[in-house]
Amino acid sequence: MSYDKAATAAEFIRARFPEAISTAVVLGSGLGAFGNAVENAVSIPYEEIPGFARSTVVGHAGRLVLGKVSSINVAVQQGRFHFYEGYDMEQVILPTRTFGLLGIKNLIVTNAAGSMNSDMPPGSLMLITDHLNCMGVNPLRGANDERFGPRFPDMTEVYDREFQRIADEEANAIAAERGQESGTDFLHRGIYCALSGPTYETPAEVRMYRNFGADAVGMSTVPEAVTARHMGMRTLGISCITNLAAGMVDGEIDHSHVMDTGAQTAEVFGELLRRIIGRIG
């Protein structure tokens, strides 16, 4: 990854939004509506930002939204670049590198994921406690630039435990307001497994990843989370469970169902994000 490329993108963004930003949010498939709630928003299409790729997937608007959420300055990615779209890892992680050079300390990364845990149904959320990188590539492969981070970064705590505690507390608060017993009624905890895609998994693969200990499976998130850890950023990961993985129910998996379920969870997802940002910002 060229340091100069990330620095150029950061300089361009800073010229459009000169205020300090504390938290960045990456919105996954079907979750882009949260970006519309940003106040005093400055919206920049990805194609205008030097080096940024274009989102080609339905449900990814393809713009960076800068402004305020809960009085906190944020940078919100309405859509991401995926490895399966044909982009190399340098392109996939450029936004995260750029956030780091903007001085952003906190990253909230979200995705749409398939559940491999029968106790975690579609329409629920999963707090990512750890991940399995089964994408076949590491985003830090290649020459290391010490200005980004160390050659061999520790991955013991990719997903910040304090941020997870805050997320649990805010989920409990939302649940109490809704008359639910606890936040675990909609916010579960689990391990996310990242694959390269773009095919959904076979039933045999799902059985294998379940045996590995994974609770949900998707095609993103890990590159950004690893990169953020490399740069010393604190990361929180949340999956929107949009479907049960292959072989767990009859029928085929369809991207339109992923989009529909993401839209159905938009209210509680957005409220949870808003409260978390207010706390960690």
C-alpha positions as CSV (number, residue, x, y, z in Angstrom):
1,M,0.0,0.0,0.0
2,S,1.4,3.3,-1.0
3,Y,1.5,5.8,1.9
4,D,1.4,8.7,-0.6
5,K,-1.8,7.3,-2.1
6,A,-3.6,7.2,1.3
7,A,-2.1,10.6,2.2
8,T,-3.4,12.2,-1.0
9,A,-6.9,10.8,-0.4
10,A,-6.8,12.1,3.2
11,E,-5.7,15.5,2.0
12,F,-8.6,15.7,-0.5
13,I,-11.1,14.7,2.2
14,R,-9.7,17.2,4.7
15,A,-10.1,20.0,2.2
16,R,-13.8,19.2,2.0
17,F,-14.3,18.6,5.7
18,P,-11.5,20.3,7.7
19,E,-12.9,19.4,11.2
20,A,-11.3,16.6,13.2
21,I,-13.1,13.3,12.9
22,S,-13.2,10.8,15.7
23,T,-15.1,7.8,14.3
24,A,-15.5,6.1,10.9
25,V,-18.3,3.8,10.1
26,V,-18.4,1.3,7.2
27,L,-21.9,0.3,6.2
28,G,-22.6,-3.1,4.7
29,S,-25.2,-4.4,2.2
30,G,-28.6,-3.1,2.9
31,L,-27.4,-0.9,5.8
32,G,-26.7,2.3,3.9
33,A,-29.8,4.2,5.3
34,F,-27.8,5.1,8.4
35,G,-25.7,7.4,6.3
36,N,-28.8,9.5,5.5
37,A,-29.1,10.3,9.2
38,V,-25.8,12.2,9.3
39,E,-26.3,15.9,10.2
40,N,-24.7,18.8,8.4
41,A,-23.6,16.2,5.9
42,V,-20.9,16.7,3.2
43,S,-21.3,13.8,0.7
44,I,-18.5,12.9,-1.6
45,P,-18.9,10.2,-4.3
46,Y,-16.1,7.7,-4.3
47,E,-15.1,8.5,-7.8
48,E,-14.1,12.0,-6.7
49,I,-11.7,10.8,-4.0
50,P,-8.2,10.2,-5.4
51,G,-7.5,6.4,-5.5
52,F,-10.9,5.3,-4.3
53,A,-12.6,2.5,-6.3
54,R,-16.3,2.4,-7.1
55,S,-18.9,0.2,-5.4
56,T,-20.5,-2.0,-8.0
57,V,-22.9,-4.0,-5.8
58,V,-26.6,-3.3,-5.2
59,G,-27.0,-1.9,-1.7
60,H,-23.8,0.1,-1.7
61,A,-24.4,3.7,-2.6
62,G,-20.7,4.5,-3.2
63,R,-20.1,7.7,-1.3
64,L,-18.4,9.0,1.8
65,V,-20.6,11.0,4.1
66,L,-19.0,13.4,6.6
67,G,-20.9,15.2,9.3
68,K,-22.3,14.7,12.8
69,V,-24.0,11.8,14.6
70,S,-24.9,12.4,18.3
71,S,-22.8,15.6,18.1
72,I,-19.7,13.6,17.1
73,N,-17.9,14.1,13.8
74,V,-18.0,11.0,11.7
75,A,-17.0,9.6,8.4
76,V,-19.5,7.1,7.0
77,Q,-18.8,4.8,4.1
78,Q,-22.1,4.2,2.3
79,G,-20.9,1.0,0.7
80,R,-17.5,-0.6,0.5
81,F,-15.2,-2.2,-2.1
82,H,-15.1,-5.9,-2.0
83,F,-12.3,-8.3,-2.9
84,Y,-14.8,-10.3,-5.0
85,E,-15.5,-7.3,-7.2
86,G,-12.1,-7.7,-8.7
87,Y,-10.3,-5.1,-6.6
88,D,-7.0,-6.0,-5.1
89,M,-6.5,-5.7,-1.3
90,E,-4.7,-2.4,-1.7
91,Q,-7.8,-0.9,-3.1
92,V,-10.1,-2.6,-0.6
93,I,-8.2,-1.2,2.4
94,L,-7.5,2.2,1.0
95,P,-10.4,3.9,2.8
96,T,-9.3,2.4,6.1
97,R,-5.7,3.6,5.5
98,T,-7.1,7.0,4.7
99,F,-9.2,7.1,7.9
100,G,-6.0,6.4,9.9
101,L,-4.1,9.3,8.2
102,L,-7.1,11.6,8.9
103,G,-6.4,10.9,12.6
104,I,-9.6,8.9,13.1
105,K,-9.1,6.6,16.2
106,N,-12.3,4.6,16.1
107,L,-13.7,2.3,13.4
108,I,-17.2,0.7,13.4
109,V,-17.3,-1.9,10.6
110,T,-20.6,-3.5,9.6
111,N,-21.8,-6.2,7.2
112,A,-24.7,-8.4,6.1
113,A,-24.0,-12.0,7.1
114,G,-25.4,-15.4,7.0
115,S,-26.1,-17.1,10.3
116,M,-24.5,-20.5,11.0
117,N,-26.0,-20.5,14.5
118,S,-29.6,-21.7,14.7
119,D,-30.0,-19.5,17.9
120,M,-29.3,-16.4,15.8
121,P,-32.1,-15.9,13.3
122,P,-32.4,-13.5,10.3
123,G,-33.3,-10.0,11.5
124,S,-31.0,-10.1,14.5
125,L,-27.6,-8.4,14.9
126,M,-24.3,-10.0,15.9
127,L,-21.5,-8.3,17.8
128,I,-18.3,-9.6,16.3
129,T,-16.0,-10.9,19.1
130,D,-13.4,-12.4,16.8
131,H,-13.0,-13.5,13.2
132,L,-11.7,-16.3,10.9
133,N,-9.9,-15.0,7.8
134,C,-10.8,-17.6,5.2
135,M,-10.4,-15.2,2.2
136,G,-7.2,-16.8,1.1
137,V,-5.2,-13.6,1.4
138,N,-4.0,-11.2,4.1
139,P,-4.5,-7.5,3.5
140,L,-1.0,-6.8,5.0
141,R,0.8,-9.0,2.5
142,G,3.7,-7.4,0.8
143,A,6.3,-4.7,1.8
144,N,5.4,-3.1,5.1
145,D,5.5,0.7,5.6
146,E,6.3,1.4,9.3
147,R,4.4,4.7,9.0
148,F,1.2,2.6,8.9
149,G,2.2,0.1,11.6
150,P,4.6,-2.8,12.5
151,R,5.6,-5.7,10.3
152,F,4.0,-8.3,12.5
153,P,0.9,-6.7,14.3
154,D,-0.7,-8.6,17.1
155,M,-4.3,-9.8,16.5
156,T,-5.2,-10.9,20.0
157,E,-7.9,-8.2,20.3
158,V,-8.9,-7.0,16.9
159,Y,-12.4,-6.1,18.2
160,D,-12.1,-3.8,21.1
161,R,-13.5,-5.3,24.4
162,E,-14.5,-1.9,25.8
163,F,-16.4,-1.1,22.7
164,Q,-18.2,-4.4,22.9
165,R,-19.2,-3.7,26.5
166,I,-20.6,-0.3,25.4
167,A,-22.5,-2.0,22.6
168,D,-24.0,-4.5,25.1
169,E,-25.0,-1.7,27.5
170,E,-26.7,0.3,24.8
171,A,-28.5,-2.8,23.4
172,N,-29.8,-3.5,26.9
173,A,-31.0,0.1,27.2
174,I,-32.9,-0.2,23.8
175,A,-34.4,-3.5,24.9
176,A,-35.6,-2.0,28.1
177,E,-37.3,0.9,26.3
178,R,-39.0,-1.7,24.0
179,G,-40.2,-3.9,26.8
180,Q,-37.8,-6.7,25.9
181,E,-36.0,-8.7,28.5
182,S,-32.4,-7.8,27.4
183,G,-30.3,-6.7,24.5
184,T,-29.5,-10.3,23.7
185,D,-33.0,-10.5,22.3
186,F,-31.6,-8.8,19.1
187,L,-27.8,-8.4,19.7
188,H,-26.0,-11.7,19.8
189,R,-22.2,-12.3,20.2
190,G,-20.2,-14.5,17.8
191,I,-17.3,-15.2,15.5
192,Y,-17.4,-13.9,11.9
193,C,-15.9,-16.0,9.1
194,A,-14.8,-14.0,6.0
195,L,-14.7,-15.7,2.6
196,S,-13.6,-14.2,-0.8
197,G,-17.0,-14.7,-2.5
198,P,-18.9,-14.0,-4.7
199,T,-20.6,-17.4,-4.4
200,Y,-22.5,-18.2,-1.3
201,E,-21.2,-21.2,0.6
202,T,-22.1,-24.8,0.0
203,P,-23.8,-26.8,2.8
204,A,-20.6,-28.8,3.2
205,E,-18.6,-25.6,3.6
206,V,-21.0,-24.3,6.1
207,R,-20.6,-27.4,8.2
208,M,-16.9,-27.0,8.0
209,Y,-16.9,-23.4,9.1
210,R,-19.3,-24.2,12.0
211,N,-16.8,-26.9,13.1
212,F,-14.1,-24.2,13.0
213,G,-16.2,-22.2,15.6
214,A,-17.7,-19.6,13.3
215,D,-21.2,-18.2,14.0
216,A,-21.8,-16.1,10.9
217,V,-20.3,-15.9,7.4
218,G,-19.8,-13.1,4.9
219,M,-17.5,-11.6,2.2
220,S,-16.0,-8.5,3.8
221,T,-15.0,-6.8,7.1
222,V,-11.8,-8.7,7.9
223,P,-9.6,-6.7,5.6
224,E,-10.7,-3.4,7.2
225,A,-10.5,-4.8,10.7
226,V,-7.0,-6.1,10.2
227,T,-5.9,-2.9,8.7
228,A,-7.4,-0.8,11.5
229,R,-5.6,-3.0,14.0
230,H,-2.3,-2.5,12.1
231,M,-2.7,1.3,12.4
232,G,-3.7,1.2,16.1
233,M,-7.3,2.1,15.6
234,R,-10.0,0.7,18.0
235,T,-12.6,-1.4,16.1
236,L,-16.1,-2.5,16.7
237,G,-17.8,-5.0,14.4
238,I,-21.5,-5.7,13.9
239,S,-23.1,-8.1,11.5
240,C,-26.7,-7.8,10.4
241,I,-28.0,-11.4,10.1
242,T,-29.9,-11.5,6.8
243,N,-30.3,-15.2,6.2
244,L,-29.5,-18.7,7.5
245,A,-26.5,-20.2,5.7
246,A,-26.8,-22.8,3.0
247,G,-28.1,-26.2,4.1
248,M,-29.7,-24.9,7.3
249,V,-33.0,-24.3,5.7
250,D,-34.7,-25.4,2.4
251,G,-34.4,-23.0,-0.6
252,E,-31.7,-20.9,-2.2
253,I,-30.0,-17.7,-0.9
254,D,-30.8,-14.6,-2.9
255,H,-29.2,-11.1,-2.6
256,S,-32.6,-9.4,-2.7
257,H,-33.5,-11.2,0.6
258,V,-30.3,-9.9,2.1
259,M,-31.3,-6.3,1.1
260,D,-34.8,-6.8,2.4
261,T,-33.7,-8.0,5.8
262,G,-31.2,-5.2,6.1
263,A,-34.0,-2.7,5.5
264,Q,-36.2,-4.3,8.1
265,T,-33.5,-4.0,10.8
266,A,-32.6,-0.4,9.8
267,E,-34.4,1.2,12.8
268,V,-32.8,-0.8,15.6
269,F,-29.5,-1.0,13.8
270,G,-29.4,2.8,13.4
271,E,-30.4,3.5,16.9
272,L,-27.7,1.2,18.3
273,L,-25.1,2.8,16.1
274,R,-26.1,6.3,17.1
275,R,-25.8,5.5,20.8
276,I,-22.5,3.7,20.4
277,I,-21.0,6.6,18.5
278,G,-22.2,9.0,21.2
279,R,-20.3,6.9,23.8
280,I,-17.1,6.1,22.1
281,G,-16.7,9.5,20.3
